[in-house]
Amino acid sequence: MTQATDPIEGTPLIAPSSTDHPLHEASVEACRSVYDPEIPVNIYDLGLIYTIEISDENDVSVIMTLTAPGCPVAGEMPGWVQEAIAGVAGVRNVEVELVWSPPWGMEMMSDEARLELGFM
């Protein structure tokens, strides 16, 4: 018997982003300006940004994770992301939610991040 909290089979673990919104690319670039202090790659290419959802009113909702729950900047990084996206012209409000499911894995990194870190 499945519980109500179990995800429905076939439901993506990561919600889709608003890729067709005019502010999406600028929001992605803002995320690329934020770096994990321990890894010389931006958090977007590391795969830490799961979802960037943008409403018709230009409110941005970000779902992100960290490489590990014990990350020393766990309390600070969502604020860095919020500040970066808030600086995008046209953005009204920014909310950043930190999640641990699904857990981050190296397979979430972009090819650029893998190359930068010597995994390719």
BELLIN-V429958 format. One record per backbone hydrogen bond with DSSP energy under -1.0 kcal/mol. NH is the residue of the N-H (numbers start at 1). CO is the residue of the C=O. If there is no record, write none. Layout:
nh=NH co=CO
nh=NH co=CO
//
This chain:
nh=6 co=3
nh=11 co=8
nh=18 co=52
nh=19 co=17
nh=21 co=18
nh=24 co=21
nh=27 co=23
nh=28 co=24
nh=29 co=25
nh=30 co=26
nh=31 co=27
nh=32 co=28
nh=33 co=30
nh=34 co=31
nh=39 co=36
nh=41 co=39
nh=43 co=34
nh=46 co=42
nh=47 co=44
nh=48 co=43
nh=50 co=63
nh=51 co=63
nh=53 co=61
nh=55 co=59
nh=58 co=55
nh=60 co=93
nh=61 co=53
nh=62 co=95
nh=63 co=51
nh=64 co=97
nh=65 co=48
nh=71 co=68
nh=74 co=71
nh=76 co=73
nh=77 co=73
nh=80 co=76
nh=81 co=77
nh=82 co=78
nh=83 co=79
nh=84 co=80
nh=85 co=81
nh=86 co=82
nh=87 co=83
nh=88 co=85
nh=91 co=88
nh=92 co=58
nh=95 co=60
nh=97 co=62
nh=99 co=64
nh=108 co=105
nh=109 co=106
nh=110 co=45
nh=114 co=110
nh=115 co=111
nh=116 co=112
nh=117 co=113
nh=118 co=115
nh=119 co=114
//
